[in-house]
């Protein structure tokens, strides 16, 4: 009985050993099969044709790089190329440098223009402030010849003294829209002060120009045209004469001199003071008043002058903002003269700076190192 139990145990162990060996062998055989079959069979596309016998089937696709950098120079000039075809580059490596000579000149010119605009803004603001301080005159204020008060000269205290003869002339600045005289504060009805668009002034036949204004034209090298129209009107009258003064050819004159618009000649003083010839009295002399052109405006004229100057100031501020934006753009262009690599890769194409492509193709191209994909 005991021997039977031992035989059964031995048989059971043998069965388990056989089953374990079979399992291990199976696993080993499966792994060997997988190792021997890593390559997959590929069928040609042409063999998949569903057409008629003898026809071939073709397939088209796009091979693309998922990462590439193309540089189009457009209207810029390349000063130096830093890489060659086949070079390996990393992000931040310089690829090429643009020529900034022209950009630098444009930037300097724009800076000068901006300074000029800023000066004009300052002058315009000062003129507005000055005009706002002027007290307007009544529209009934006459233009007349004033005579000196000789009451002091006729007094008993100056009987031994010959009175001076003084003729004082007060000139209204404007006759309607036409000027009787032109000074630094006169405003043209149009023009920019350039040879192509000179300042244009409407003048009366008796109008004269102060030397101080001619000197201003010379200092700023501006051009002004002093016109005389019939009826003092540029819309209803006809042009009688025009005196054009080019400041770049104008020499400096006496600031107090007067130059007739109609004849272009200097005027003599419009007043004379006869010198005293007899023995002076111990009494103090009475003050004499010399001729002086007074700048006068009616309220309507003053409002118009201020409005025109404020409009000019607005245009100048717009021009200043535009010039500042253009300067910023030029500075950015100058700062970005060196083009850097934006990807890691290999330089695929480099053009000739002397003969850049004109067909729209990139001048320089960097192919990424992330691989090629078939789509």
Buried (B, 14 or more C-beta within 10 A) or exposed (E): EEEEEEEEEEEEEEEEEEEEEEEEEEEEEEEEEEEEEEEEEEEEEEEEBEEEEEEEEEEEEEEEBEBBBEBEBEEBEBBEBBBEEEBEBEEEBBBBBBBBEEBEEBBEEBEEBBEEBEEBBEBBBEBBEEBEEBEEBEEEEEEEEEEBEEEBBEEEEBEEBEBBEBBBBBBBBBBEEBBBBBBEEBBBBEBEBEEEEBBBBBBBBBBBBBBBBBBBBBEEBBBBBBBBBEEBEBEEBEEEBBBEBBBEEBEEBEEEBBBBBBEEEEEEEEEEEEEEEEEEBEEEBBEEEEBEBEBBBBEEBBEEBBEBBBEBBEEBEEBBEEBEEBBEBBEEBBEEBBBBBBBBBBBBBBBEBEEBEEEEEBBBBBBBBEEEEEE
